[in-house]
Amino acid sequence: VQLQASGGGLVQPGESLRLSCAASRSVLGFKSMAWYRQAPGKEREWVGRIDSGGSTDYAESVKGRFTISKDIAKNTLYLQMNSLKPEDTAVYYCHGNRGADYWGQGTLVTVSS
């Protein structure tokens, strides 16, 4: 199983960005999928997750600004990020649990004016 994250880039504070994570297998087979991020000099932190039933949960730091969804037909996980802040700058990783843990390669998001 492979996960490929994409969609990162440079945006200004207050702008939006959508990350994608394409899975090589059906997203229906994952017990849960999640996004993590790692800022420069910091440990990787959990951003949020979506379970097999579509229920979502988010870290307090992104709640109300970020939305996780998945497109079953496209086998893709998304992270919609709104009202971005400089402290959201990080490499974002997608993760899926399908009996084993799978990670995408990461995509860099830079929020700066």
C-alpha positions as CSV (number, residue, x, y, z in Angstrom):
1,V,0.0,0.0,0.0
2,Q,1.3,3.4,-1.0
3,L,0.2,6.9,0.1
4,Q,1.3,9.9,-1.9
5,A,0.7,13.4,-0.4
6,S,0.6,16.5,-2.6
7,G,-0.7,20.0,-2.6
8,G,1.7,21.8,-0.4
9,G,3.1,25.2,-1.2
10,L,3.7,28.8,-0.1
11,V,0.7,30.8,1.0
12,Q,0.1,34.0,2.9
13,P,-1.5,34.1,6.4
14,G,-5.3,33.9,6.2
15,E,-5.3,32.0,2.9
16,S,-6.4,28.4,2.2
17,L,-4.8,25.3,0.8
18,R,-6.0,21.8,0.2
19,L,-3.7,18.8,0.6
20,S,-4.4,15.5,-1.1
21,C,-3.2,12.0,-0.3
22,A,-3.7,9.4,-3.0
23,A,-3.9,5.8,-1.9
24,S,-2.9,2.9,-4.1
25,R,-5.7,0.8,-2.5
26,S,-9.3,1.6,-1.7
27,V,-9.6,4.1,1.2
28,L,-12.5,1.9,2.3
29,G,-10.0,-0.7,3.5
30,F,-8.4,1.7,6.1
31,K,-9.7,1.6,9.6
32,S,-8.7,5.2,9.9
33,M,-6.7,7.8,8.0
34,A,-5.0,10.8,9.5
35,W,-2.9,13.8,8.9
36,Y,0.2,14.7,10.9
37,R,2.7,17.5,10.6
38,Q,6.2,18.3,11.6
39,A,7.4,21.8,12.0
40,P,11.1,22.7,11.8
41,G,12.9,21.7,15.0
42,K,9.8,20.1,16.4
43,E,8.4,16.6,16.8
44,R,5.7,15.3,14.5
45,E,2.2,16.1,15.8
46,W,-1.2,14.7,15.0
47,V,-3.5,17.1,13.1
48,G,-6.7,15.1,12.8
49,R,-8.2,11.9,11.6
50,I,-11.2,10.3,9.8
51,D,-12.4,6.9,10.6
52,S,-14.0,4.3,8.4
53,G,-17.5,5.6,9.1
54,G,-16.5,9.2,8.2
55,S,-16.3,10.6,11.7
56,T,-13.6,13.1,12.2
57,D,-11.5,14.4,15.1
58,Y,-9.0,17.3,15.2
59,A,-6.3,18.7,17.3
60,E,-7.3,21.8,19.2
61,S,-4.8,24.0,17.3
62,V,-6.6,23.4,14.0
63,K,-10.2,22.8,15.1
64,G,-12.6,25.0,13.1
65,R,-10.0,25.8,10.5
66,F,-9.1,22.4,9.0
67,T,-11.4,19.8,7.6
68,I,-10.5,16.2,6.7
69,S,-12.5,14.3,4.1
70,K,-12.1,11.4,1.8
71,D,-13.2,10.6,-1.8
72,I,-14.0,6.9,-2.1
73,A,-14.2,7.0,-5.8
74,K,-10.8,8.6,-6.1
75,N,-9.1,6.7,-3.3
76,T,-8.0,10.0,-1.9
77,L,-7.8,11.7,1.5
78,Y,-8.0,15.4,1.8
79,L,-7.0,18.1,4.2
80,Q,-8.7,21.4,3.6
81,M,-6.9,24.1,5.5
82,N,-8.5,27.6,5.9
83,S,-7.3,30.7,7.8
84,L,-3.8,29.5,7.7
85,K,-1.3,30.9,10.2
86,P,2.5,31.1,10.2
87,E,2.5,28.4,12.9
88,D,0.9,26.0,10.5
89,T,4.1,25.9,8.6
90,A,5.3,22.3,8.5
91,V,5.8,19.2,6.5
92,Y,2.4,17.4,6.4
93,Y,2.2,13.7,6.3
94,C,-0.8,11.4,5.6
95,H,-1.2,8.2,7.5
96,G,-3.4,5.2,7.1
97,N,-4.1,2.2,9.3
98,R,-5.0,-1.0,7.4
99,G,-3.8,-3.6,9.8
100,A,-0.4,-2.0,9.5
101,D,0.6,1.6,9.5
102,Y,1.3,3.4,6.2
103,W,2.8,6.9,5.7
104,G,2.9,9.3,2.8
105,Q,6.2,11.0,1.9
106,G,5.2,14.5,3.2
107,T,4.4,17.7,1.5
108,L,5.7,21.1,2.7
109,V,3.3,23.9,3.6
110,T,4.8,27.3,4.2
111,V,2.7,30.1,5.6
112,S,4.4,33.4,5.3
113,S,3.9,37.0,4.3
